[in-house]
């Protein structure tokens, strides 16, 4: 009986065939067209498996073809919103580039700093799917070196760079990354520092801030669920504030099943403090 390949495996096989003979010349249009034609856009969900397959392959090939694969990933990540707006099939190109940048940075320590720098630049992209690609790229970097990654992301929390902070929150809010308690507590600390920036801000009217606020409305639940003892202590502290944005963030997270279902008594306690 023939083995049936998964969608990701099929994408990988085809991409591997296409890459042969093109890496040397660094031609990108063929790859961009291939990605766009299989993007599943416009539609509710882009072809994440396709992007993941390319990122995996790029990381593997970078062991011997580091410069070529890095240049290719950067070229994909550079497709702008003007060239590929939201829901355009070509939007998947920048998304794929972001994931690949993180994947190569995770595989090659000499590219890690470059990957963080490129992803920070991309975190401010106006397209939400590209920003999701940034979060996925960060998760690959964190999986390779959590301690160094958390330290680097701490540098992104400054001023009112709301979209960079949103990338931090989304990047660390991934359950497999937070199994280790040191990692979970590190992710919680980053969230605390973001909230400090929110509380210090006098102007929260921008679309960028609203994007951060929405992201924090779910990311806290992932992080608190990974370190509930310390996490709920912090939520209780936030419950005492009169700040409307912070209170909204806390309430949204308390609704999530990962908290409400697993920790009903703790959730009730925080809600009582907010009453």
TORMAR-617320 format. One line per 10 residues: number of its first residue (from 1); their letters; for each residue x, y, z of N, C-alpha, C. Coordinates in Angstrom, 3 decimals, padded with zeros to 6 digits. Example, Ala and Ser with C-alpha at 12.3 -4.5 7.8 and 13.67 -1.06 7.14 Angstrom:
2
1	as	013.190 -005.690 007.800 012.300 -004.500 007.800 013.200 -003.300 007.800 | 012.850 -002.250 007.080 013.670 -001.060 007.140 012.900 000.030 007.870
This chain:
275
1	xxxxxxxxxx	000.853 -001.194 000.000 000.000 000.000 000.000 000.884 001.237 000.000 | 000.591 002.180 -000.863 001.405 003.385 -000.967 001.198 004.266 000.251 | 002.292 004.882 000.701 002.199 005.821 001.805 001.620 007.136 001.294 | 000.766 007.734 002.088 000.157 009.012 001.724 000.921 010.122 002.435 | 001.477 011.055 001.675 002.218 012.152 002.277 001.260 013.202 002.825 | 001.673 013.852 003.903 000.899 014.967 004.430 001.038 016.154 003.488 | 000.165 017.149 003.677 000.241 018.345 002.845 001.597 019.012 002.945 | 002.148 019.091 004.157 003.445 019.719 004.356 004.548 018.945 003.641 | 004.490 017.624 003.696 005.500 016.804 003.026 005.432 016.974 001.513 | 004.233 017.047 000.986 004.071 017.254 -000.458 004.648 018.604 -000.864
11	xxxxxxxxxx	004.359 019.633 -000.066 004.904 020.960 -000.360 006.424 020.936 -000.322 | 006.963 020.259 000.665 008.411 020.198 000.800 009.050 019.526 -000.409 | 008.477 018.411 -000.851 009.040 017.680 -001.982 009.068 018.555 -003.223 | 007.972 019.260 -003.469 007.908 020.114 -004.651 008.870 021.292 -004.538 | 008.956 021.893 -003.364 009.868 023.014 -003.163 011.317 022.581 -003.343 | 011.633 021.392 -002.857 012.997 020.887 -002.986 013.361 020.711 -004.456 | 012.414 020.232 -005.234 012.651 020.081 -006.668 012.865 021.447 -007.327 | 012.050 022.416 -006.925 012.133 023.733 -007.536 013.416 024.468 -007.161 | 013.878 024.254 -005.932 015.083 024.949 -005.494 016.330 024.492 -006.242 | 016.331 023.250 -006.690 017.483 022.711 -007.411 017.738 023.538 -008.679
21	xxxxxxxxxx	018.926 024.079 -008.750 019.279 024.847 -009.939 018.981 026.320 -009.848 | 018.237 026.748 -008.814 017.895 028.160 -008.698 018.682 028.864 -007.600 | 019.178 028.117 -006.625 019.876 028.754 -005.512 021.090 029.518 -006.002 | 021.827 028.920 -006.929 023.049 029.561 -007.415 022.757 030.941 -007.999 | 021.675 031.061 -008.761 021.380 032.310 -009.449 020.525 033.247 -008.601 | 020.074 032.756 -007.435 019.234 033.545 -006.532 018.023 034.145 -007.249 | 017.463 033.394 -008.159 016.226 033.830 -008.804 015.081 033.665 -007.812 | 014.228 034.658 -007.716 013.155 034.603 -006.722 011.757 034.612 -007.324 | 011.617 035.110 -008.545 010.264 035.258 -009.096 009.556 033.912 -009.230 | 010.298 032.878 -009.624 009.703 031.547 -009.757 009.151 031.062 -008.429
31	xxxxxxxxxx	009.890 031.329 -007.356 009.454 030.894 -006.034 008.267 031.730 -005.556 | 008.316 033.022 -005.790 007.200 033.888 -005.406 005.911 033.452 -006.103 | 006.023 033.155 -007.365 004.832 032.725 -008.112 004.335 031.373 -007.615 | 005.251 030.484 -007.282 004.855 029.177 -006.755 004.105 029.340 -005.438 | 004.628 030.157 -004.548 003.973 030.377 -003.257 002.610 031.034 -003.444 | 002.546 032.051 -004.286 001.280 032.768 -004.487 000.209 031.855 -005.086 | 000.608 031.003 -006.000 -000.366 030.140 -006.673 -000.942 029.087 -005.736 | -000.275 028.834 -004.640 -000.734 027.824 -003.671 -001.038 028.433 -002.300 | -001.292 029.729 -002.275 -001.452 030.454 -001.014 -002.787 030.212 -000.320 | -003.806 029.751 -001.062 -005.177 029.638 -000.573 -005.784 031.003 -000.242
41	xxxxxxxxxx	-005.215 032.059 -000.793 -005.737 033.410 -000.624 -006.263 033.906 -001.965 | -007.313 034.736 -001.946 -008.035 035.196 -000.757 -008.848 034.057 -000.122 | -008.964 034.134 001.155 -009.688 033.103 001.889 -009.454 033.287 003.374 | -010.159 032.539 004.200 -010.039 032.724 005.650 -008.717 032.256 006.228 | -008.024 031.369 005.535 -006.797 030.808 006.091 -005.768 030.602 004.990 | -004.617 031.225 005.157 -003.544 031.022 004.205 -002.925 029.641 004.366 | -002.101 029.267 003.419 -001.495 027.934 003.404 -000.277 027.903 004.337 | -000.537 027.728 005.629 000.522 027.720 006.636 001.471 026.547 006.413 | 000.935 025.400 005.989 001.781 024.226 005.756 002.837 024.493 004.689 | 002.464 025.240 003.663 003.398 025.588 002.597 004.539 026.438 003.147
51	xxxxxxxxxx	004.190 027.452 003.938 005.209 028.324 004.519 006.122 027.549 005.464 | 005.541 026.672 006.271 006.333 025.880 007.209 007.275 024.934 006.473 | 006.797 024.355 005.392 007.634 023.438 004.617 008.838 024.169 004.035 | 008.612 025.369 003.514 009.731 026.130 002.972 010.706 026.523 004.078 | 010.190 026.959 005.228 011.058 027.368 006.334 011.916 026.208 006.823 | 011.313 025.023 006.935 012.079 023.841 007.348 013.195 023.539 006.344 | 012.835 023.581 005.071 013.803 023.269 004.027 014.916 024.315 003.981 | 014.551 025.587 004.138 015.542 026.661 004.124 016.555 026.482 005.245 | 016.076 026.094 006.424 016.977 025.884 007.562 017.939 024.738 007.287 | 017.442 023.658 006.712 018.299 022.512 006.423 019.346 022.852 005.366
61	xxxxxxxxxx	018.923 023.519 004.306 019.852 023.855 003.229 020.866 024.899 003.666 | 020.509 025.687 004.678 021.414 026.739 005.124 022.669 026.188 005.784 | 022.657 024.907 006.156 023.849 024.304 006.750 025.028 024.375 005.787 | 024.748 024.195 004.493 025.812 024.247 003.487 025.696 025.451 002.571 | 024.497 026.009 002.461 024.286 027.141 001.554 023.730 028.313 002.346 | 024.435 028.677 003.394 023.939 029.679 004.322 023.636 031.026 003.698 | 024.578 031.576 002.940 024.390 032.910 002.363 023.254 032.916 001.354 | 023.213 031.879 000.514 022.169 031.833 -000.512 020.777 031.736 000.095 | 020.613 030.862 001.090 019.291 030.681 001.682 018.889 031.897 002.499 | 019.852 032.520 003.165 019.524 033.736 003.913 019.063 034.843 002.963
71	xxxxxxxxxx	019.786 035.027 001.873 019.407 036.053 000.897 018.035 035.774 000.318 | 017.735 034.506 000.086 016.435 034.139 -000.464 015.320 034.447 000.536 | 015.532 034.091 001.801 014.517 034.352 002.826 014.288 035.850 002.994 | 015.355 036.627 003.004 015.230 038.077 003.150 014.489 038.677 001.954 | 014.792 038.162 000.767 014.106 038.658 -000.427 012.604 038.411 -000.340 | 012.209 037.234 000.128 010.784 036.942 000.285 010.164 037.860 001.335 | 010.879 038.062 002.432 010.333 038.874 003.516 010.191 040.334 003.129 | 010.868 040.739 002.068 010.835 042.131 001.658 009.690 042.513 000.746 | 008.806 041.581 000.429 007.643 041.913 -000.408 006.704 042.803 000.396 | 006.476 044.003 -000.077 005.782 045.026 000.705 004.261 044.916 000.612
81	xxxxxxxxxx	003.605 045.690 001.478 002.136 045.730 001.477 001.604 046.354 000.198 | 002.384 047.217 -000.418 001.968 047.803 -001.690 001.997 046.757 -002.797 | 002.982 045.896 -002.774 003.094 044.832 -003.770 002.102 043.703 -003.515 | 001.810 043.452 -002.257 000.972 042.310 -001.873 000.101 042.690 -000.675 | -001.023 043.353 -000.919 -001.887 043.762 000.199 -002.602 042.575 000.844 | -003.305 042.848 001.909 -004.024 041.809 002.638 -004.990 041.080 001.709 | -004.970 039.751 001.797 -005.828 038.842 001.028 -005.428 038.690 -000.431 | -004.377 039.387 -000.844 -003.809 039.120 -002.166 -003.028 037.807 -002.082 | -003.092 036.954 -003.100 -002.335 035.692 -003.045 -000.855 035.877 -002.751 | -000.283 037.007 -003.162 001.144 037.246 -002.945 001.461 037.622 -001.503
91	xxxxxxxxxx	000.443 037.854 -000.707 000.689 038.179 000.703 001.429 037.050 001.413 | 001.237 035.824 000.950 001.891 034.692 001.615 003.410 034.739 001.449 | 003.903 035.511 000.492 005.347 035.542 000.252 006.081 036.148 001.441 | 005.626 037.313 001.919 006.270 037.943 003.077 006.079 037.096 004.325 | 004.903 036.499 004.467 004.642 035.602 005.596 005.659 034.454 005.607 | 005.834 033.827 004.456 006.783 032.728 004.339 008.204 033.199 004.625 | 008.544 034.383 004.129 009.868 034.926 004.377 010.141 035.135 005.851 | 009.139 035.618 006.585 009.311 035.855 008.019 009.582 034.549 008.761 | 008.821 033.515 008.439 009.014 032.226 009.107 010.390 031.654 008.748 | 010.775 031.805 007.494 012.075 031.288 007.055 013.237 032.041 007.694
101	xxxxxxxxxx	013.103 033.348 007.851 014.143 034.136 008.523 014.369 033.602 009.937 | 013.285 033.363 010.669 013.416 032.809 012.005 013.991 031.412 011.993 | 013.595 030.622 011.023 014.056 029.240 010.934 015.556 029.167 010.663 | 016.039 030.009 009.768 017.476 030.026 009.474 018.254 030.570 010.671 | 017.722 031.602 011.320 018.372 032.135 012.508 018.455 031.115 013.623 | 017.451 030.245 013.701 017.467 029.187 014.714 018.491 028.112 014.378 | 018.667 027.857 013.099 019.589 026.796 012.673 021.046 027.237 012.660 | 021.268 028.530 012.486 022.628 029.056 012.365 022.841 030.157 013.396 | 023.686 029.910 014.359 023.928 030.899 015.414 024.510 032.196 014.855 | 025.218 032.111 013.724 025.797 033.316 013.143 024.755 034.189 012.458
111	xxxxxxxxxx	023.531 033.707 012.327 022.450 034.480 011.731 021.365 034.853 012.741 | 021.528 034.439 013.974 020.489 034.681 014.972 020.231 036.176 015.172 | 021.289 036.961 015.369 021.116 038.399 015.586 020.470 039.062 014.369 | 020.898 038.651 013.167 020.301 039.204 011.940 018.822 038.863 011.848 | 018.471 037.650 012.269 017.077 037.218 012.206 016.210 038.044 013.151 | 016.687 038.258 014.378 015.928 039.081 015.317 015.757 040.503 014.775 | 016.808 041.049 014.205 016.738 042.399 013.660 015.724 042.491 012.535 | 015.772 041.532 011.621 014.842 041.551 010.482 013.401 041.380 010.960 | 013.184 040.489 011.917 011.824 040.257 012.402 011.299 041.464 013.177 | 012.177 042.157 013.874 011.706 043.374 014.555 011.250 044.414 013.542
121	xxxxxxxxxx	011.989 044.554 012.458 011.568 045.466 011.391 010.211 045.049 010.838 | 010.037 043.747 010.641 008.795 043.242 010.059 007.621 043.281 011.036 | 007.896 043.364 012.325 006.818 043.375 013.316 005.900 044.576 013.148 | 006.373 045.612 012.471 005.587 046.828 012.280 004.827 046.818 010.952 | 004.854 045.701 010.260 004.164 045.595 008.971 002.662 045.799 009.164 | 001.992 046.516 008.258 000.555 046.751 008.412 -000.318 045.515 008.195 | 000.237 044.442 007.624 -000.559 043.248 007.326 -000.543 042.285 008.515 | -001.745 041.891 008.948 -001.812 041.039 010.133 -001.207 039.658 009.878 | -001.348 039.127 008.666 -000.771 037.807 008.401 000.759 037.861 008.440 | 001.324 038.935 007.960 002.777 039.065 008.019 003.230 039.141 009.468
131	xxxxxxxxxx	002.476 039.841 010.291 002.822 039.909 011.719 002.709 038.532 012.378 | 001.773 037.707 011.927 001.691 036.341 012.436 002.915 035.532 012.002 | 003.378 035.790 010.789 004.598 035.134 010.336 005.786 035.520 011.192 | 005.824 036.777 011.620 006.880 037.232 012.524 006.828 036.446 013.828 | 005.628 036.291 014.395 005.490 035.533 015.644 005.965 034.095 015.472 | 005.632 033.483 014.339 006.068 032.108 014.091 007.585 032.030 013.918 | 008.163 033.044 013.269 009.608 033.083 013.136 010.287 033.223 014.492 | 009.712 034.065 015.352 010.260 034.230 016.699 010.177 032.927 017.488 | 009.097 032.203 017.316 008.939 030.944 018.049 010.016 029.939 017.660 | 010.433 029.948 016.419 011.515 029.052 015.997 012.838 029.474 016.642
141	xxxxxxxxxx	013.066 030.765 016.722 014.271 031.251 017.380 014.256 030.919 018.869 | 013.120 031.079 019.503 013.007 030.777 020.927 013.197 029.291 021.193 | 012.673 028.464 020.315 012.828 027.020 020.493 014.290 026.608 020.427 | 015.089 027.343 019.673 016.508 027.018 019.540 017.314 027.467 020.756 | 016.963 028.612 021.343 017.697 029.139 022.516 016.754 030.069 023.265 | 016.011 029.496 024.205 014.980 030.252 024.906 015.572 031.387 025.739 | 016.612 031.121 026.477 017.182 032.146 027.354 017.676 033.352 026.557 | 018.426 033.081 025.498 018.938 034.171 024.670 017.797 034.898 023.963 | 016.791 034.141 023.535 015.655 034.744 022.851 014.860 035.663 023.752 | 014.603 035.234 024.974 013.874 036.077 025.929 014.649 037.359 026.221
151	xxxxxxxxxx	015.958 037.225 026.358 016.779 038.407 026.614 016.715 039.381 025.447 | 016.757 038.860 024.225 016.673 039.713 023.050 015.311 040.396 022.960 | 014.246 039.647 023.205 012.909 040.232 023.103 012.678 041.289 024.167 | 013.377 041.179 025.287 013.261 042.219 026.297 013.674 043.584 025.777 | 014.582 043.613 024.798 015.040 044.872 024.204 013.966 045.509 023.319 | 012.985 044.711 022.919 011.919 045.229 022.061 010.879 046.011 022.857 | 010.922 045.899 024.166 009.911 046.544 025.013 010.437 047.904 025.427 | 010.098 048.911 024.648 010.579 050.266 024.922 009.638 051.268 024.288 | 009.574 052.436 024.897 008.756 053.505 024.360 007.330 053.077 024.106 | 006.838 053.393 022.922 005.490 053.000 022.522 005.538 052.250 021.192
161	xxxxxxxxxx	006.515 051.387 021.079 006.650 050.543 019.888 005.668 049.378 020.034 | 004.378 049.699 019.924 003.317 048.752 020.279 003.342 047.488 019.437 | 003.625 047.614 018.140 003.597 046.420 017.295 004.766 045.498 017.590 | 005.918 046.053 017.946 007.033 045.201 018.352 006.672 044.462 019.642 | 006.015 045.162 020.560 005.608 044.524 021.813 004.535 043.468 021.569 | 003.680 043.709 020.604 002.682 042.711 020.253 003.362 041.456 019.730 | 004.436 041.630 018.951 005.188 040.484 018.446 005.818 039.699 019.590 | 006.322 040.404 020.593 006.895 039.736 021.762 005.846 038.874 022.443 | 004.684 039.470 022.718 003.626 038.744 023.423 003.158 037.528 022.632 | 002.962 037.707 021.333 002.504 036.591 020.498 003.601 035.542 020.347
171	xxxxxxxxxx	004.845 035.979 020.265 005.942 035.034 020.075 006.126 034.088 021.247 | 006.001 034.606 022.461 006.225 033.746 023.634 004.978 032.975 024.038 | 003.825 033.351 023.495 002.566 032.693 023.881 002.344 031.429 023.060 | 003.225 030.461 023.259 003.166 029.191 022.535 003.413 028.079 023.542 | 002.399 027.287 023.903 002.529 026.312 024.992 003.757 025.416 024.945 | 004.146 024.834 023.797 005.327 023.970 023.816 006.606 024.677 024.255 | 006.675 025.987 024.062 007.858 026.733 024.461 007.913 026.960 025.970 | 006.772 026.808 026.648 006.667 027.206 028.048 006.571 026.025 029.000 | 006.940 024.842 028.544 006.910 023.668 029.417 007.904 023.834 030.568 | 009.075 024.351 030.236 010.069 024.637 031.269 009.615 025.858 032.074
181	xxxxxxxxxx	009.624 025.759 033.397 009.118 026.845 034.238 009.948 028.114 034.120 | 011.242 027.982 033.894 012.058 029.180 033.721 011.622 029.945 032.471 | 011.285 029.212 031.429 010.815 029.847 030.205 009.460 030.512 030.438 | 008.565 029.812 031.144 007.244 030.363 031.418 007.339 031.634 032.248 | 008.182 031.619 033.261 008.344 032.799 034.110 009.007 033.939 033.340 | 009.903 033.594 032.432 010.499 034.621 031.586 009.467 035.269 030.682 | 008.575 034.450 030.135 007.503 034.983 029.285 006.558 035.865 030.103 | 006.268 035.449 031.330 005.426 036.263 032.206 006.088 037.608 032.494 | 007.395 037.584 032.743 008.109 038.832 033.008 008.021 039.785 031.825 | 008.130 039.280 030.608 007.990 040.135 029.431 006.605 040.750 029.372
191	xxxxxxxxxx	005.582 039.971 029.709 004.220 040.512 029.731 004.069 041.597 030.792 | 004.700 041.407 031.939 004.651 042.427 032.983 005.275 043.729 032.493 | 006.374 043.610 031.808 007.057 044.803 031.314 006.242 045.510 030.236 | 005.525 044.732 029.438 004.648 045.354 028.441 003.520 046.110 029.131 | 002.926 045.514 030.142 001.854 046.189 030.876 002.378 047.470 031.525 | 003.601 047.443 032.018 004.196 048.663 032.578 004.251 049.771 031.540 | 004.586 049.401 030.302 004.611 050.401 029.225 003.210 050.913 028.925 | 002.237 050.025 028.961 000.847 050.445 028.741 000.418 051.436 029.812 | 000.682 051.116 031.052 000.267 051.985 032.149 000.979 053.333 032.119 | 002.179 053.360 031.548 002.940 054.607 031.491 002.548 055.483 030.320
201	xxxxxxxxxx	001.762 054.951 029.397 001.419 055.687 028.179 000.225 056.613 028.399 | 000.355 057.818 027.878 -000.753 058.767 027.971 -001.611 058.809 026.726 | -001.152 058.193 025.666 -001.901 058.211 024.398 -002.020 056.783 023.871 | -003.239 056.263 023.893 -003.469 054.890 023.431 -004.522 054.861 022.320 | -004.490 055.862 021.479 -005.528 055.999 020.458 -005.137 055.379 019.117 | -003.893 054.965 018.978 -003.421 054.492 017.679 -003.928 053.089 017.362 | -003.942 052.782 016.076 -004.303 051.433 015.634 -003.276 050.423 016.128 | -002.027 050.851 016.216 -000.976 049.956 016.707 -001.246 049.538 018.148 | -001.682 050.494 018.968 -001.983 050.130 020.355 -003.167 049.176 020.414 | -004.173 049.427 019.604 -005.342 048.540 019.613 -004.956 047.121 019.198
211	xxxxxxxxxx	-003.990 047.011 018.290 -003.501 045.695 017.886 -002.805 044.996 019.052 | -001.982 045.737 019.780 -001.326 045.166 020.958 -002.358 044.738 021.990 | -003.300 045.610 022.266 -004.331 045.316 023.277 -005.085 044.033 022.940 | -005.450 043.889 021.674 -006.153 042.685 021.243 -005.283 041.449 021.442 | -003.993 041.550 021.106 -003.095 040.415 021.277 -002.925 040.022 022.737 | -002.811 041.027 023.611 -002.688 040.746 025.040 -003.960 040.126 025.598 | -005.063 040.307 024.876 -006.325 039.729 025.320 -006.377 038.214 025.244 | -005.362 037.607 024.623 -005.289 036.137 024.618 -003.939 035.617 025.104 | -002.860 036.382 024.869 -001.527 035.850 025.168 -001.304 035.632 026.659 | -001.896 036.462 027.486 -001.754 036.276 028.929 -002.271 034.907 029.360
221	xxxxxxxxxx	-003.358 034.458 028.760 -003.937 033.182 029.184 -002.975 032.021 028.921 | -002.215 032.086 027.833 -001.240 031.039 027.527 -000.119 031.051 028.556 | 000.385 032.237 028.852 001.518 032.356 029.766 001.102 032.029 031.201 | -000.025 032.558 031.629 -000.502 032.275 032.994 -000.809 030.788 033.146 | -001.362 030.170 032.118 -001.638 028.744 032.165 -000.385 027.908 032.323 | 000.768 028.441 031.884 002.028 027.717 031.985 002.705 027.902 033.344 | 002.393 028.983 034.048 002.953 029.219 035.392 001.839 029.809 036.263 | 000.815 028.998 036.563 -000.392 029.513 037.203 -000.171 030.151 038.569 | 000.743 029.632 039.348 000.921 030.203 040.695 001.337 031.671 040.611 | 002.404 031.928 039.896 002.870 033.308 039.739 001.939 034.104 038.836
231	xxxxxxxxxx	001.384 033.441 037.831 000.533 034.140 036.885 -000.720 034.707 037.519 | -001.386 033.916 038.349 -002.617 034.413 038.965 -002.329 035.462 040.035 | -001.190 035.372 040.688 -000.808 036.440 041.624 -000.732 037.768 040.875 | -000.138 037.722 039.676 -000.034 038.951 038.890 -001.399 039.418 038.394 | -002.247 038.494 037.961 -003.594 038.890 037.530 -004.369 039.525 038.672 | -004.173 039.044 039.885 -004.824 039.655 041.045 -004.324 041.078 041.254 | -003.047 041.297 041.025 -002.511 042.651 041.119 -003.170 043.560 040.077 | -003.291 043.051 038.859 -003.898 043.845 037.792 -005.386 044.089 038.041 | -006.039 043.145 038.728 -007.466 043.297 039.009 -007.739 044.505 039.883 | -006.742 044.951 040.625 -006.930 046.086 041.535 -006.816 047.428 040.822
241	xxxxxxxxxx	-006.355 047.424 039.587 -006.173 048.683 038.881 -007.505 049.213 038.356 | -007.557 050.516 038.171 -008.750 051.136 037.578 -008.550 051.404 036.092 | -007.399 051.018 035.562 -007.095 051.272 034.159 -008.014 050.437 033.271 | -008.760 051.085 032.408 -009.788 050.391 031.615 -009.185 049.410 030.620 | -008.049 049.751 030.020 -007.444 048.834 029.052 -006.904 047.586 029.741 | -006.254 047.764 030.867 -005.703 046.626 031.591 -006.827 045.735 032.109 | -007.886 046.345 032.596 -009.008 045.551 033.093 -009.642 044.749 031.958 | -009.728 045.347 030.771 -010.270 044.632 029.606 -009.382 043.434 029.278 | -008.066 043.641 029.288 -007.131 042.559 028.991 -007.306 041.404 029.972 | -007.426 041.721 031.255 -007.589 040.682 032.273 -008.887 039.920 032.054
251	xxxxxxxxxx	-009.972 040.636 031.831 -011.270 039.963 031.651 -011.272 039.064 030.424 | -010.684 039.513 029.337 -010.650 038.707 028.120 -009.904 037.395 028.349 | -008.821 037.467 029.069 -008.042 036.254 029.324 -008.752 035.296 030.269 | -009.469 035.835 031.210 -010.193 034.980 032.153 -011.318 034.200 031.463 | -011.756 034.668 030.304 -012.795 033.965 029.547 -012.253 032.739 028.817 | -010.965 032.715 028.589 -010.378 031.648 027.777 -010.460 030.307 028.509 | -010.787 029.246 027.762 -010.979 027.918 028.356 -009.721 027.417 029.051 | -008.552 027.804 028.530 -007.305 027.315 029.133 -007.140 027.820 030.564 | -007.849 028.900 030.916 -007.851 029.359 032.301 -009.161 029.008 032.996 | -010.285 029.376 032.381 -011.586 029.145 033.015 -011.853 027.664 033.247
261	xxxxxxxxxx	-011.405 026.812 032.342 -011.661 025.384 032.483 -010.731 024.688 033.451 | -009.480 025.116 033.482 -008.470 024.441 034.317 -008.351 025.046 035.716 | -008.642 026.324 035.825 -008.426 027.003 037.103 -009.657 027.805 037.513 | -010.806 027.161 037.662 -012.045 027.909 037.925 -012.007 028.711 039.222 | -011.426 028.159 040.280 -011.402 028.899 041.542 -010.521 030.142 041.451 | -009.384 030.005 040.803 -008.485 031.154 040.653 -009.142 032.246 039.807 | -009.825 031.809 038.746 -010.514 032.776 037.892 -011.595 033.508 038.656 | -012.376 032.783 039.449 -013.434 033.409 040.247 -012.849 034.409 041.235 | -011.705 034.070 041.805 -011.075 034.974 042.770 -010.678 036.298 042.107 | -010.102 036.204 040.909 -009.712 037.429 040.212 -010.945 038.245 039.812
271	xxxxx	-011.978 037.557 039.334 -013.213 038.255 038.966 -013.838 038.954 040.155 | -013.773 038.325 041.312 -014.344 038.933 042.521 -013.597 040.203 042.873 | -012.298 040.215 042.674 -011.512 041.400 042.963 -011.841 042.536 041.992 | -012.303 042.178 040.791 -012.620 043.187 039.791 -014.035 043.739 039.923 | -014.857 043.059 040.733 -016.263 043.445 040.843 -016.413 044.825 041.465
